[in-house]
Amino acid sequence: MKKRLMIALSSLMPLLWAVEPPAGWLTDFEAAKTLAVKEKKPVLVLFSGTDWCPPCMRLRRNLLDTPEFQKLIREKCVALYIHVPRGGDEAFDKMMRHFTFISLTGVPTIIITDSEITREVAGVESRTLDGFTAGIEKAQKSL
């Protein structure tokens, strides 16, 4: 019985992640932009399909939800989480109008932008804590 319950709960976890961004991440474009300008920080943008994309789920589980990563986000940048639906979605299409400076070809896609969210200023070398740290430091130097 316990095993069945655990399997059922683990199968629901991706659905919960689709609704809730990682801790400390914003989902509102304007709020992220306002906070980034106020705090003079770059914006780390994650395009993710955590309810359907296995690499997105692994990234979330192995890195984004770790205390070390959450500390990095709080200290160094403003984090914006954008859920990418599997099919067409009007809200997603509207959000992408803000990101004409990139070509989204797959998920997870991670970019670091200026505080105004008008251009990409750095990339993430690898999907590790060190990779994110290096990208954020590069972005801070270019601002």
N, CA, C and O atoms as a GROMACS GRO file, in nm:
protein
  572
    1MET      N    1   0.081  -0.119   0.000
    1MET     CA    2   0.000   0.000   0.000
    1MET      C    3   0.086   0.127   0.000
    1MET      O    4   0.061   0.220  -0.076
    2LYS      N    5   0.188   0.128   0.086
    2LYS     CA    6   0.277   0.244   0.092
    2LYS      C    7   0.347   0.268  -0.042
    2LYS      O    8   0.363   0.382  -0.087
    3LYS      N    9   0.388   0.158  -0.104
    3LYS     CA   10   0.457   0.169  -0.232
    3LYS      C   11   0.366   0.231  -0.337
    3LYS      O   12   0.410   0.316  -0.415
    4ARG      N   13   0.240   0.191  -0.341
    4ARG     CA   14   0.145   0.248  -0.437
    4ARG      C   15   0.123   0.396  -0.411
    4ARG      O   16   0.114   0.475  -0.504
    5LEU      N   17   0.113   0.432  -0.284
    5LEU     CA   18   0.094   0.573  -0.249
    5LEU      C   19   0.214   0.655  -0.293
    5LEU      O   20   0.197   0.764  -0.348
    6MET      N   21   0.335   0.605  -0.271
    6MET     CA   22   0.456   0.677  -0.312
    6MET      C   23   0.462   0.692  -0.464
    6MET      O   24   0.500   0.797  -0.515
    7ILE      N   25   0.425   0.588  -0.535
    7ILE     CA   26   0.425   0.595  -0.682
    7ILE      C   27   0.323   0.698  -0.728
    7ILE      O   28   0.350   0.776  -0.819
    8ALA      N   29   0.206   0.698  -0.668
    8ALA     CA   30   0.102   0.795  -0.705
    8ALA      C   31   0.146   0.937  -0.676
    8ALA      O   32   0.127   1.026  -0.759
    9LEU      N   33   0.206   0.960  -0.560
    9LEU     CA   34   0.252   1.094  -0.525
    9LEU      C   35   0.366   1.139  -0.616
    9LEU      O   36   0.370   1.255  -0.658
   10SER      N   37   0.459   1.050  -0.648
   10SER     CA   38   0.570   1.089  -0.734
   10SER      C   39   0.523   1.120  -0.875
   10SER      O   40   0.584   1.201  -0.944
   11SER      N   41   0.416   1.055  -0.920
   11SER     CA   42   0.364   1.086  -1.053
   11SER      C   43   0.294   1.221  -1.057
   11SER      O   44   0.279   1.280  -1.164
   12LEU      N   45   0.249   1.270  -0.942
   12LEU     CA   46   0.184   1.401  -0.935
   12LEU      C   47   0.285   1.515  -0.923
   12LEU      O   48   0.251   1.630  -0.952
   13MET      N   49   0.407   1.486  -0.881
   13MET     CA   50   0.506   1.591  -0.858
   13MET      C   51   0.529   1.680  -0.979
   13MET      O   52   0.532   1.802  -0.962
   14PRO      N   53   0.544   1.628  -1.100
   14PRO     CA   54   0.563   1.717  -1.215
   14PRO      C   55   0.446   1.813  -1.234
   14PRO      O   56   0.466   1.927  -1.276
   15LEU      N   57   0.325   1.769  -1.205
   15LEU     CA   58   0.210   1.857  -1.220
   15LEU      C   59   0.216   1.971  -1.119
   15LEU      O   60   0.178   2.084  -1.151
   16LEU      N   61   0.263   1.943  -1.000
   16LEU     CA   62   0.277   2.048  -0.899
   16LEU      C   63   0.384   2.148  -0.942
   16LEU      O   64   0.367   2.268  -0.924
   17TRP      N   65   0.494   2.099  -1.000
   17TRP     CA   66   0.600   2.188  -1.044
   17TRP      C   67   0.556   2.278  -1.157
   17TRP      O   68   0.606   2.390  -1.169
   18ALA      N   69   0.464   2.234  -1.238
   18ALA     CA   70   0.416   2.317  -1.349
   18ALA      C   71   0.344   2.439  -1.295
   18ALA      O   72   0.346   2.545  -1.357
   19VAL      N   73   0.279   2.423  -1.180
   19VAL     CA   74   0.204   2.532  -1.120
   19VAL      C   75   0.294   2.621  -1.037
   19VAL      O   76   0.283   2.744  -1.042
   20GLU      N   77   0.383   2.562  -0.963
   20GLU     CA   78   0.471   2.636  -0.873
   20GLU      C   79   0.612   2.646  -0.928
   20GLU      O   80   0.672   2.544  -0.962
   21PRO      N   81   0.666   2.767  -0.938
   21PRO     CA   82   0.806   2.778  -0.980
   21PRO      C   83   0.898   2.737  -0.865
   21PRO      O   84   0.851   2.722  -0.752
   22PRO      N   85   1.025   2.719  -0.892
   22PRO     CA   86   1.118   2.691  -0.782
   22PRO      C   87   1.114   2.805  -0.680
   22PRO      O   88   1.077   2.918  -0.713
   23ALA      N   89   1.152   2.776  -0.558
   23ALA     CA   90   1.153   2.876  -0.451
   23ALA      C   91   1.235   2.998  -0.492
   23ALA      O   92   1.347   2.983  -0.542
   24GLY      N   93   1.181   3.115  -0.470
   24GLY     CA   94   1.252   3.239  -0.500
   24GLY      C   95   1.240   3.288  -0.643
   24GLY      O   96   1.295   3.393  -0.676
   25TRP      N   97   1.171   3.214  -0.729
   25TRP     CA   98   1.157   3.253  -0.868
   25TRP      C   99   1.025   3.326  -0.889
   25TRP      O  100   0.923   3.291  -0.830
   26LEU      N  101   1.028   3.428  -0.973
   26LEU     CA  102   0.907   3.502  -1.009
   26LEU      C  103   0.849   3.442  -1.137
   26LEU      O  104   0.920   3.378  -1.215
   27THR      N  105   0.721   3.463  -1.158
   27THR     CA  106   0.657   3.420  -1.282
   27THR      C  107   0.597   3.538  -1.358
   27THR      O  108   0.549   3.522  -1.470
   28ASP      N  109   0.601   3.654  -1.299
   28ASP     CA  110   0.544   3.774  -1.360
   28ASP      C  111   0.655   3.857  -1.424
   28ASP      O  112   0.747   3.901  -1.355
   29PHE      N  113   0.646   3.877  -1.556
   29PHE     CA  114   0.749   3.949  -1.630
   29PHE      C  115   0.772   4.090  -1.574
   29PHE      O  116   0.885   4.128  -1.547
   30GLU      N  117   0.664   4.166  -1.557
   30GLU     CA  118   0.678   4.305  -1.510
   30GLU      C  119   0.736   4.312  -1.370
   30GLU      O  120   0.817   4.400  -1.340
   31ALA      N  121   0.694   4.221  -1.282
   31ALA     CA  122   0.748   4.219  -1.145
   31ALA      C  123   0.898   4.190  -1.147
   31ALA      O  124   0.974   4.252  -1.072
   32ALA      N  125   0.941   4.095  -1.231
   32ALA     CA  126   1.083   4.062  -1.241
   32ALA      C  127   1.163   4.181  -1.293
   32ALA      O  128   1.270   4.211  -1.242
   33LYS      N  129   1.110   4.247  -1.394
   33LYS     CA  130   1.178   4.363  -1.452
   33LYS      C  131   1.190   4.476  -1.349
   33LYS      O  132   1.297   4.535  -1.334
   34THR      N  133   1.082   4.505  -1.280
   34THR     CA  134   1.083   4.611  -1.179
   34THR      C  135   1.183   4.583  -1.069
   34THR      O  136   1.260   4.671  -1.029
   35LEU      N  137   1.184   4.459  -1.019
   35LEU     CA  138   1.277   4.421  -0.912
   35LEU      C  139   1.421   4.426  -0.961
   35LEU      O  140   1.509   4.471  -0.887
   36ALA      N  141   1.446   4.380  -1.081
   36ALA     CA  142   1.583   4.381  -1.136
   36ALA      C  143   1.636   4.523  -1.150
   36ALA      O  144   1.751   4.550  -1.116
   37VAL      N  145   1.554   4.614  -1.198
   37VAL     CA  146   1.596   4.753  -1.212
   37VAL      C  147   1.622   4.813  -1.074
   37VAL      O  148   1.723   4.880  -1.053
   38LYS      N  149   1.531   4.788  -0.981
   38LYS     CA  150   1.544   4.842  -0.845
   38LYS      C  151   1.672   4.792  -0.778
   38LYS      O  152   1.743   4.869  -0.713
   39GLU      N  153   1.700   4.662  -0.792
   39GLU     CA  154   1.816   4.603  -0.725
   39GLU      C  155   1.943   4.602  -0.810
   39GLU      O  156   2.048   4.557  -0.764
   40LYS      N  157   1.932   4.652  -0.934
   40LYS     CA  158   2.046   4.657  -1.027
   40LYS      C  159   2.110   4.520  -1.043
   40LYS      O  160   2.231   4.503  -1.028
   41LYS      N  161   2.023   4.422  -1.075
   41LYS     CA  162   2.069   4.284  -1.093
   41LYS      C  163   2.028   4.234  -1.231
   41LYS      O  164   1.928   4.279  -1.288
   42PRO      N  165   2.105   4.140  -1.284
   42PRO     CA  166   2.063   4.076  -1.409
   42PRO      C  167   1.943   3.984  -1.381
   42PRO      O  168   1.913   3.952  -1.265
   43VAL      N  169   1.876   3.944  -1.487
   43VAL     CA  170   1.762   3.854  -1.475
   43VAL      C  171   1.800   3.720  -1.536
   43VAL      O  172   1.839   3.712  -1.652
   44LEU      N  173   1.786   3.617  -1.456
   44LEU     CA  174   1.808   3.482  -1.506
   44LEU      C  175   1.671   3.429  -1.544
   44LEU      O  176   1.581   3.422  -1.461
   45VAL      N  177   1.655   3.392  -1.670
   45VAL     CA  178   1.526   3.346  -1.722
   45VAL      C  179   1.537   3.198  -1.756
   45VAL      O  180   1.626   3.156  -1.830
   46LEU      N  181   1.445   3.120  -1.701
   46LEU     CA  182   1.438   2.978  -1.730
   46LEU      C  183   1.308   2.949  -1.803
   46LEU      O  184   1.200   2.974  -1.750
   47PHE      N  185   1.320   2.897  -1.924
   47PHE     CA  186   1.206   2.848  -2.000
   47PHE      C  187   1.202   2.698  -1.977
   47PHE      O  188   1.296   2.627  -2.014
   48SER      N  189   1.096   2.650  -1.915
   48SER     CA  190   1.093   2.511  -1.873
   48SER      C  191   0.955   2.449  -1.890
   48SER      O  192   0.853   2.517  -1.877
   49GLY      N  193   0.954   2.322  -1.918
   49GLY     CA  194   0.830   2.246  -1.926
   49GLY      C  195   0.831   2.137  -1.821
   49GLY      O  196   0.832   2.018  -1.853
   50THR      N  197   0.832   2.177  -1.695
   50THR     CA  198   0.852   2.079  -1.588
   50THR      C  199   0.737   1.982  -1.570
   50THR      O  200   0.748   1.889  -1.490
   51ASP      N  201   0.628   2.000  -1.640
   51ASP     CA  202   0.520   1.901  -1.630
   51ASP      C  203   0.527   1.797  -1.741
   51ASP      O  204   0.452   1.699  -1.738
   52TRP      N  205   0.615   1.816  -1.839
   52TRP     CA  206   0.622   1.720  -1.950
   52TRP      C  207   0.763   1.693  -2.000
   52TRP      O  208   0.782   1.599  -2.078
   53CYS      N  209   0.861   1.770  -1.960
   53CYS     CA  210   0.997   1.761  -2.014
   53CYS      C  211   1.091   1.692  -1.914
   53CYS      O  212   1.124   1.751  -1.810
   54PRO      N  213   1.136   1.568  -1.942
   54PRO     CA  214   1.224   1.498  -1.849
   54PRO      C  215   1.353   1.575  -1.815
   54PRO      O  216   1.391   1.577  -1.697
   55PRO      N  217   1.424   1.639  -1.911
   55PRO     CA  218   1.543   1.715  -1.873
   55PRO      C  219   1.510   1.833  -1.780
   55PRO      O  220   1.589   1.866  -1.692
   56CYS      N  221   1.394   1.894  -1.800
   56CYS     CA  222   1.351   2.004  -1.711
   56CYS      C  223   1.327   1.953  -1.570
   56CYS      O  224   1.363   2.018  -1.472
   57MET      N  225   1.265   1.836  -1.561
   57MET     CA  226   1.238   1.776  -1.430
   57MET      C  227   1.368   1.743  -1.358
   57MET      O  228   1.381   1.767  -1.237
   58ARG      N  229   1.466   1.689  -1.431
   58ARG     CA  230   1.594   1.656  -1.370
   58ARG      C  231   1.666   1.782  -1.325
   58ARG      O  232   1.723   1.785  -1.216
   59LEU      N  233   1.665   1.888  -1.408
   59LEU     CA  234   1.730   2.013  -1.372
   59LEU      C  235   1.669   2.068  -1.244
   59LEU      O  236   1.741   2.113  -1.154
   60ARG      N  237   1.540   2.065  -1.236
   60ARG     CA  238   1.472   2.115  -1.117
   60ARG      C  239   1.510   2.033  -0.994
   60ARG      O  240   1.546   2.089  -0.890
   61ARG      N  241   1.502   1.903  -1.006
   61ARG     CA  242   1.528   1.813  -0.892
   61ARG      C  243   1.675   1.820  -0.848
   61ARG      O  244   1.704   1.824  -0.729
   62ASN      N  245   1.767   1.820  -0.945
   62ASN     CA  246   1.909   1.810  -0.913
   62ASN      C  247   1.978   1.942  -0.885
   62ASN      O  248   2.086   1.944  -0.825
   63LEU      N  249   1.917   2.054  -0.926
   63LEU     CA  250   1.985   2.182  -0.907
   63LEU      C  251   1.894   2.293  -0.856
   63LEU      O  252   1.922   2.353  -0.753
   64LEU      N  253   1.786   2.320  -0.927
   64LEU     CA  254   1.706   2.438  -0.895
   64LEU      C  255   1.647   2.438  -0.755
   64LEU      O  256   1.632   2.544  -0.695
   65ASP      N  257   1.613   2.323  -0.703
   65ASP     CA  258   1.553   2.314  -0.570
   65ASP      C  259   1.654   2.297  -0.458
   65ASP      O  260   1.615   2.279  -0.342
   66THR      N  261   1.783   2.301  -0.489
   66THR     CA  262   1.884   2.284  -0.385
   66THR      C  263   1.905   2.414  -0.308
   66THR      O  264   1.892   2.522  -0.366
   67PRO      N  265   1.936   2.406  -0.179
   67PRO     CA  266   1.959   2.527  -0.100
   67PRO      C  267   2.072   2.614  -0.155
   67PRO      O  268   2.064   2.737  -0.150
   68GLU      N  269   2.177   2.551  -0.208
   68GLU     CA  270   2.291   2.628  -0.262
   68GLU      C  271   2.248   2.712  -0.382
   68GLU      O  272   2.286   2.828  -0.394
   69PHE      N  273   2.169   2.653  -0.469
   69PHE     CA  274   2.123   2.726  -0.587
   69PHE      C  275   2.027   2.837  -0.546
   69PHE      O  276   2.035   2.948  -0.598
   70GLN      N  277   1.937   2.810  -0.455
   70GLN     CA  278   1.841   2.911  -0.411
   70GLN      C  279   1.912   3.029  -0.345
   70GLN      O  280   1.869   3.144  -0.360
   71LYS      N  281   2.021   3.003  -0.273
   71LYS     CA  282   2.100   3.110  -0.213
   71LYS      C  283   2.164   3.196  -0.323
   71LYS      O  284   2.162   3.319  -0.315
   72LEU      N  285   2.221   3.131  -0.424
   72LEU     CA  286   2.281   3.203  -0.536
   72LEU      C  287   2.180   3.296  -0.601
   72LEU      O  288   2.211   3.412  -0.628
   73ILE      N  289   2.061   3.246  -0.627
   73ILE     CA  290   1.957   3.326  -0.692
   73ILE      C  291   1.922   3.448  -0.606
   73ILE      O  292   1.914   3.559  -0.658
   74ARG      N  293   1.901   3.427  -0.479
   74ARG     CA  294   1.864   3.540  -0.390
   74ARG      C  295   1.970   3.649  -0.389
   74ARG      O  296   1.938   3.768  -0.387
   75GLU      N  297   2.095   3.609  -0.391
   75GLU     CA  298   2.205   3.705  -0.375
   75GLU      C  299   2.244   3.775  -0.505
   75GLU      O  300   2.277   3.894  -0.503
   76LYS      N  301   2.240   3.705  -0.616
   76LYS     CA  302   2.306   3.755  -0.737
   76LYS      C  303   2.216   3.803  -0.849
   76LYS      O  304   2.261   3.880  -0.934
   77CYS      N  305   2.090   3.761  -0.854
   77CYS     CA  306   2.008   3.798  -0.968
   77CYS      C  307   1.860   3.789  -0.933
   77CYS      O  308   1.822   3.749  -0.824
   78VAL      N  309   1.780   3.827  -1.029
   78VAL     CA  310   1.636   3.809  -1.020
   78VAL      C  311   1.605   3.691  -1.111
   78VAL      O  312   1.648   3.687  -1.227
   79ALA      N  313   1.529   3.596  -1.060
   79ALA     CA  314   1.501   3.474  -1.136
   79ALA      C  315   1.357   3.477  -1.187
   79ALA      O  316   1.263   3.499  -1.111
   80LEU      N  317   1.342   3.455  -1.317
   80LEU     CA  318   1.211   3.455  -1.382
   80LEU      C  319   1.187   3.317  -1.443
   80LEU      O  320   1.264   3.272  -1.528
   81TYR      N  321   1.082   3.251  -1.398
   81TYR     CA  322   1.047   3.117  -1.445
   81TYR      C  323   0.931   3.128  -1.543
   81TYR      O  324   0.826   3.182  -1.511
   82ILE      N  325   0.952   3.075  -1.664
   82ILE     CA  326   0.847   3.078  -1.765
   82ILE      C  327   0.814   2.935  -1.804
   82ILE      O  328   0.897   2.862  -1.857
   83HIS      N  329   0.690   2.898  -1.775
   83HIS     CA  330   0.645   2.763  -1.809
   83HIS      C  331   0.615   2.757  -1.958
   83HIS      O  332   0.540   2.839  -2.012
   84VAL      N  333   0.674   2.659  -2.024
   84VAL     CA  334   0.652   2.637  -2.166
   84VAL      C  335   0.554   2.520  -2.179
   84VAL      O  336   0.588   2.406  -2.146
   85PRO      N  337   0.433   2.547  -2.227
   85PRO     CA  338   0.337   2.438  -2.240
   85PRO      C  339   0.374   2.346  -2.356
   85PRO      O  340   0.445   2.386  -2.448
   86ARG      N  341   0.325   2.226  -2.350
   86ARG     CA  342   0.355   2.129  -2.456
   86ARG      C  343   0.292   2.170  -2.589
   86ARG      O  344   0.353   2.150  -2.694
   87GLY      N  345   0.175   2.225  -2.586
   87GLY     CA  346   0.108   2.269  -2.708
   87GLY      C  347   0.096   2.421  -2.709
   87GLY      O  348   0.159   2.489  -2.628
   88GLY      N  349   0.018   2.473  -2.798
   88GLY     CA  350  -0.002   2.618  -2.806
   88GLY      C  351  -0.073   2.671  -2.683
   88GLY      O  352  -0.157   2.604  -2.624
   89ASP      N  353  -0.038   2.793  -2.646
   89ASP     CA  354  -0.097   2.854  -2.528
   89ASP      C  355  -0.090   3.006  -2.546
   89ASP      O  356   0.017   3.061  -2.571
   90GLU      N  357  -0.202   3.073  -2.533
   90GLU     CA  358  -0.209   3.218  -2.556
   90GLU      C  359  -0.125   3.296  -2.455
   90GLU      O  360  -0.059   3.394  -2.492
   91ALA      N  361  -0.127   3.254  -2.329
   91ALA     CA  362  -0.049   3.325  -2.226
   91ALA      C  363   0.101   3.314  -2.255
   91ALA      O  364   0.175   3.411  -2.239
   92PHE      N  365   0.146   3.196  -2.299
   92PHE     CA  366   0.287   3.178  -2.332
   92PHE      C  367   0.324   3.262  -2.454
   92PHE      O  368   0.428   3.327  -2.455
   93ASP      N  369   0.239   3.262  -2.556
   93ASP     CA  370   0.266   3.343  -2.675
   93ASP      C  371   0.278   3.490  -2.640
   93ASP      O  372   0.364   3.561  -2.693
   94LYS      N  373   0.192   3.538  -2.551
   94LYS     CA  374   0.197   3.677  -2.506
   94LYS      C  375   0.329   3.706  -2.433
   94LYS      O  376   0.390   3.810  -2.454
   95MET      N  377   0.371   3.612  -2.346
   95MET     CA  378   0.496   3.629  -2.273
   95MET      C  379   0.615   3.635  -2.368
   95MET      O  380   0.708   3.714  -2.346
   96MET      N  381   0.614   3.554  -2.473
   96MET     CA  382   0.727   3.549  -2.565
   96MET      C  383   0.743   3.678  -2.645
   96MET      O  384   0.850   3.701  -2.702
   97ARG      N  385   0.643   3.760  -2.650
   97ARG     CA  386   0.657   3.890  -2.719
   97ARG      C  387   0.764   3.976  -2.652
   97ARG      O  388   0.819   4.067  -2.715
   98HIS      N  389   0.792   3.950  -2.526
   98HIS     CA  390   0.897   4.023  -2.454
   98HIS      C  391   1.036   3.972  -2.488
   98HIS      O  392   1.136   4.038  -2.457
   99PHE      N  393   1.045   3.856  -2.551
   99PHE     CA  394   1.174   3.791  -2.575
   99PHE      C  395   1.204   3.775  -2.723
   99PHE      O  396   1.246   3.668  -2.767
  100THR      N  397   1.184   3.880  -2.800
  100THR     CA  398   1.211   3.876  -2.943
  100THR      C  399   1.360   3.866  -2.973
  100THR      O  400   1.399   3.836  -3.086
  101PHE      N  401   1.444   3.891  -2.875
  101PHE     CA  402   1.588   3.888  -2.895
  101PHE      C  403   1.648   3.747  -2.884
  101PHE      O  404   1.769   3.730  -2.898
  102ILE      N  405   1.565   3.646  -2.858
  102ILE     CA  406   1.615   3.509  -2.854
  102ILE      C  407   1.531   3.420  -2.945
  102ILE      O  408   1.419   3.455  -2.983
  103SER      N  409   1.586   3.307  -2.977
  103SER     CA  410   1.513   3.207  -3.054
  103SER      C  411   1.500   3.084  -2.966
  103SER      O  412   1.598   3.011  -2.945
  104LEU      N  413   1.382   3.060  -2.915
  104LEU     CA  414   1.358   2.947  -2.827
  104LEU      C  415   1.337   2.822  -2.912
  104LEU      O  416   1.236   2.808  -2.981
  105THR      N  417   1.434   2.731  -2.906
  105THR     CA  418   1.427   2.611  -2.988
  105THR      C  419   1.402   2.485  -2.907
  105THR      O  420   1.378   2.379  -2.966
  106GLY      N  421   1.406   2.493  -2.776
  106GLY     CA  422   1.382   2.377  -2.692
  106GLY      C  423   1.388   2.416  -2.545
  106GLY      O  424   1.421   2.529  -2.511
  107VAL      N  425   1.355   2.321  -2.461
  107VAL     CA  426   1.360   2.344  -2.317
  107VAL      C  427   1.438   2.231  -2.251
  107VAL      O  428   1.438   2.119  -2.303
  108PRO      N  429   1.502   2.256  -2.140
  108PRO     CA  430   1.510   2.385  -2.074
  108PRO      C  431   1.606   2.479  -2.148
  108PRO      O  432   1.711   2.437  -2.195
  109THR      N  433   1.568   2.604  -2.156
  109THR     CA  434   1.653   2.709  -2.209
  109THR      C  435   1.675   2.810  -2.098
  109THR      O  436   1.580   2.850  -2.030
  110ILE      N  437   1.799   2.849  -2.078
  110ILE     CA  438   1.836   2.941  -1.972
  110ILE      C  439   1.911   3.057  -2.034
  110ILE      O  440   2.009   3.037  -2.107
  111ILE      N  441   1.866   3.178  -2.005
  111ILE     CA  442   1.937   3.297  -2.052
  111ILE      C  443   1.954   3.393  -1.934
  111ILE      O  444   1.879   3.388  -1.837
  112ILE      N  445   2.051   3.480  -1.946
  112ILE     CA  446   2.070   3.587  -1.848
  112ILE      C  447   2.060   3.717  -1.924
  112ILE      O  448   2.131   3.738  -2.023
  113THR      N  449   1.971   3.805  -1.879
  113THR     CA  450   1.946   3.930  -1.949
  113THR      C  451   1.986   4.049  -1.863
  113THR      O  452   2.018   4.035  -1.745
  114ASP      N  453   1.982   4.165  -1.925
  114ASP     CA  454   2.001   4.288  -1.851
  114ASP      C  455   1.879   4.311  -1.764
  114ASP      O  456   1.778   4.241  -1.776
  115SER      N  457   1.887   4.409  -1.674
  115SER     CA  458   1.777   4.435  -1.581
  115SER      C  459   1.650   4.482  -1.651
  115SER      O  460   1.540   4.468  -1.597
  116GLU      N  461   1.664   4.538  -1.769
  116GLU     CA  462   1.546   4.582  -1.845
  116GLU      C  463   1.483   4.470  -1.927
  116GLU      O  464   1.376   4.487  -1.986
  117ILE      N  465   1.550   4.355  -1.929
  117ILE     CA  466   1.508   4.238  -2.006
  117ILE      C  467   1.490   4.273  -2.154
  117ILE      O  468   1.386   4.247  -2.214
  118THR      N  469   1.596   4.333  -2.210
  118THR     CA  470   1.592   4.373  -2.350
  118THR      C  471   1.694   4.300  -2.436
  118THR      O  472   1.687   4.304  -2.559
  119ARG      N  473   1.791   4.232  -2.371
  119ARG     CA  474   1.894   4.163  -2.448
  119ARG      C  475   1.959   4.056  -2.361
  119ARG      O  476   1.959   4.065  -2.238
  120GLU      N  477   2.011   3.956  -2.426
  120GLU     CA  478   2.084   3.852  -2.354
  120GLU      C  479   2.224   3.904  -2.327
  120GLU      O  480   2.290   3.954  -2.419
  121VAL      N  481   2.271   3.894  -2.204
  121VAL     CA  482   2.403   3.946  -2.170
  121VAL      C  483   2.503   3.836  -2.133
  121VAL      O  484   2.624   3.861  -2.129
  122ALA      N  485   2.454   3.717  -2.106
  122ALA     CA  486   2.545   3.606  -2.073
  122ALA      C  487   2.472   3.475  -2.091
  122ALA      O  488   2.349   3.469  -2.089
  123GLY      N  489   2.549   3.372  -2.108
  123GLY     CA  490   2.493   3.239  -2.116
  123GLY      C  491   2.531   3.158  -1.994
  123GLY      O  492   2.612   3.202  -1.912
  124VAL      N  493   2.474   3.043  -1.982
  124VAL     CA  494   2.507   2.951  -1.875
  124VAL      C  495   2.589   2.840  -1.938
  124VAL      O  496   2.540   2.766  -2.023
  125GLU      N  497   2.715   2.829  -1.896
  125GLU     CA  498   2.808   2.733  -1.957
  125GLU      C  499   2.764   2.588  -1.940
  125GLU      O  500   2.775   2.508  -2.032
  126SER      N  501   2.714   2.556  -1.823
  126SER     CA  502   2.667   2.420  -1.798
  126SER      C  503   2.553   2.427  -1.697
  126SER      O  504   2.537   2.528  -1.628
  127ARG      N  505   2.477   2.324  -1.689
  127ARG     CA  506   2.362   2.323  -1.598
  127ARG      C  507   2.404   2.272  -1.460
  127ARG      O  508   2.346   2.179  -1.405
  128THR      N  509   2.507   2.337  -1.408
  128THR     CA  510   2.558   2.308  -1.275
  128THR      C  511   2.560   2.437  -1.196
  128THR      O  512   2.543   2.545  -1.253
  129LEU      N  513   2.581   2.427  -1.067
  129LEU     CA  514   2.590   2.548  -0.984
  129LEU      C  515   2.705   2.636  -1.032
  129LEU      O  516   2.690   2.758  -1.038
  130ASP      N  517   2.818   2.576  -1.065
  130ASP     CA  518   2.933   2.653  -1.115
  130ASP      C  519   2.902   2.720  -1.248
  130ASP      O  520   2.943   2.833  -1.272
  131GLY      N  521   2.829   2.650  -1.335
  131GLY     CA  522   2.792   2.707  -1.464
  131GLY      C  523   2.701   2.827  -1.449
  131GLY      O  524   2.720   2.929  -1.517
  132PHE      N  525   2.603   2.818  -1.360
  132PHE     CA  526   2.515   2.931  -1.335
  132PHE      C  527   2.592   3.046  -1.271
  132PHE      O  528   2.574   3.162  -1.309
  133THR      N  529   2.678   3.015  -1.176
  133THR     CA  530   2.757   3.118  -1.109
  133THR      C  531   2.842   3.194  -1.209
  133THR      O  532   2.847   3.317  -1.205
  134ALA      N  533   2.910   3.124  -1.298
  134ALA     CA  534   2.995   3.188  -1.399
  134ALA      C  535   2.912   3.276  -1.491
  134ALA      O  536   2.954   3.387  -1.523
  135GLY      N  537   2.797   3.229  -1.534
  135GLY     CA  538   2.711   3.309  -1.621
  135GLY      C  539   2.661   3.436  -1.553
  135GLY      O  540   2.659   3.543  -1.613
  136ILE      N  541   2.623   3.424  -1.428
  136ILE     CA  542   2.572   3.541  -1.354
  136ILE      C  543   2.685   3.641  -1.331
  136ILE      O  544   2.664   3.762  -1.344
  137GLU      N  545   2.804   3.592  -1.296
  137GLU     CA  546   2.918   3.684  -1.277
  137GLU      C  547   2.954   3.756  -1.406
  137GLU      O  548   2.985   3.875  -1.404
  138LYS      N  549   2.950   3.686  -1.518
  138LYS     CA  550   2.976   3.748  -1.648
  138LYS      C  551   2.871   3.855  -1.677
  138LYS      O  552   2.904   3.962  -1.727
  139ALA      N  553   2.747   3.826  -1.646
  139ALA     CA  554   2.640   3.922  -1.668
  139ALA      C  555   2.659   4.046  -1.583
  139ALA      O  556   2.641   4.158  -1.632
  140GLN      N  557   2.694   4.028  -1.458
  140GLN     CA  558   2.714   4.142  -1.368
  140GLN      C  559   2.824   4.234  -1.418
  140GLN      O  560   2.814   4.356  -1.404
  141LYS      N  561   2.928   4.178  -1.477
  141LYS     CA  562   3.038   4.259  -1.529
  141LYS      C  563   2.997   4.338  -1.653
  141LYS      O  564   3.050   4.446  -1.678
  142SER      N  565   2.903   4.284  -1.730
  142SER     CA  566   2.863   4.350  -1.853
  142SER      C  567   2.756   4.456  -1.833
  142SER      O  568   2.725   4.532  -1.925
  143LEU      N  569   2.700   4.462  -1.714
  143LEU     CA  570   2.593   4.562  -1.689
  143LEU      C  571   2.648   4.696  -1.648
  143LEU      O  572   2.572   4.790  -1.624
   0.00000   0.00000   0.00000
